[in-house]
Amino acid sequence: MPEFRDDAGVRWRVRRRWLPLLTVLDAASNDFGVFSTLALLVAIPMLLVWPFWLLAKLCGVKWKVVTERDGTEVAVEKVKGYRASRRRIDEIVAGVRAKGRAETGEPQSGAIELT
């Protein structure tokens, strides 16, 4: 997961979003009580489904590539295939390093921009 600072000192991070639900559960983990119990009840079935989800991802289901600037999401793109998502991450990192901002427009790797 590339994480770096540009010339202006802004922290950038470009990564694949593995499980969107885990992001929600992680944010909720700071609050104890009823919501934590609900999060646990959701997490247990996820453990049973996880091997099938991973197999689907490896067989070509689209990955979400997330670009963050100082901890704030600035772009989310869907890219089909693990290797293509790696190439798109490299393209985004190269663009940010060259221009100091996230690239918009048609990526070479065939990504679909969501934002």
C-alpha positions in Angstrom: 0.0 0.0 0.0 1.8 3.2 -1.2 1.8 5.9 1.4 3.9 9.0 0.8 4.1 12.7 1.2 4.1 15.1 -1.8 6.3 18.2 -2.1 3.7 20.3 -0.2 3.9 17.8 2.7 0.4 16.3 2.0 0.1 12.7 3.0 -1.3 10.4 0.2 -2.4 6.8 0.5 -3.6 4.6 -2.4 -4.9 1.1 -1.6 -7.4 -1.6 -2.4 -10.5 -1.7 -0.2 -10.6 -5.3 0.8 -13.9 -5.5 2.8 -16.0 -2.3 3.0 -18.0 -3.7 5.9 -14.8 -4.0 8.0 -14.3 -0.2 7.6 -17.7 0.4 9.1 -17.1 -2.1 11.9 -13.7 -0.6 12.7 -15.1 2.9 13.0 -17.8 1.6 15.3 -15.4 -0.3 17.5 -14.7 2.9 19.5 -18.2 2.7 20.9 -18.9 -0.1 23.3 -22.3 -1.5 24.1 -25.2 -2.4 21.8 -23.5 -1.4 18.6 -20.4 -3.5 19.4 -22.6 -6.5 20.0 -24.3 -6.0 16.7 -20.9 -5.6 15.0 -19.8 -8.9 16.5 -23.0 -10.6 15.3 -22.3 -9.3 11.7 -18.6 -10.3 11.9 -19.2 -13.9 12.7 -21.2 -14.8 9.5 -18.6 -12.8 7.6 -15.9 -15.2 8.7 -18.0 -18.0 7.2 -18.5 -16.2 3.9 -14.9 -14.9 3.6 -13.3 -17.8 1.7 -16.0 -17.5 -1.0 -15.5 -13.8 -1.2 -11.8 -14.2 -1.6 -12.3 -16.8 -4.3 -14.6 -14.4 -6.2 -12.1 -11.6 -5.9 -9.3 -13.8 -7.3 -11.6 -14.9 -10.2 -12.1 -11.3 -11.4 -14.7 -9.5 -9.3 -13.9 -5.8 -9.3 -11.6 -4.3 -6.6 -12.2 -0.8 -5.2 -9.0 1.3 -5.4 -9.2 4.2 -2.8 -7.1 7.3 -3.0 -6.8 9.3 0.3 -5.4 12.8 0.8 -4.6 13.5 4.5 -6.9 10.8 5.6 -9.9 12.0 3.4 -11.0 9.9 0.5 -10.7 11.9 -2.7 -11.3 9.1 -5.3 -12.7 5.6 -5.5 -12.4 3.5 -8.6 -13.4 0.0 -9.5 -10.9 -2.1 -11.4 -11.4 -5.7 -12.6 -8.7 -8.1 -11.6 -6.0 -8.0 -8.9 -3.1 -7.3 -11.3 -5.0 -4.5 -13.0 -5.8 -2.9 -9.6 -2.0 -3.0 -8.8 -1.3 -1.3 -12.2 -3.9 1.3 -11.4 -2.5 2.0 -8.0 0.9 2.5 -9.6 -0.6 4.9 -12.2 -2.3 6.9 -9.4 0.9 7.1 -7.4 2.9 8.2 -10.4 0.3 10.9 -11.2 0.1 12.2 -7.7 3.9 12.4 -7.4 4.2 14.1 -10.8 1.3 16.6 -10.4 0.6 16.7 -6.6 -3.0 15.8 -7.1 -5.1 12.7 -7.9 -5.5 12.1 -11.6 -8.9 12.2 -13.2 -9.8 11.1 -16.7 -9.5 7.8 -18.5 -6.9 5.5 -16.8 -4.8 3.2 -18.9 -5.7 0.2 -16.7 -9.4 0.2 -17.5 -10.6 1.5 -14.1 -14.1 2.9 -13.6 -14.2 6.1 -11.5 -16.9 6.1 -8.9 -16.7 9.6 -7.5 
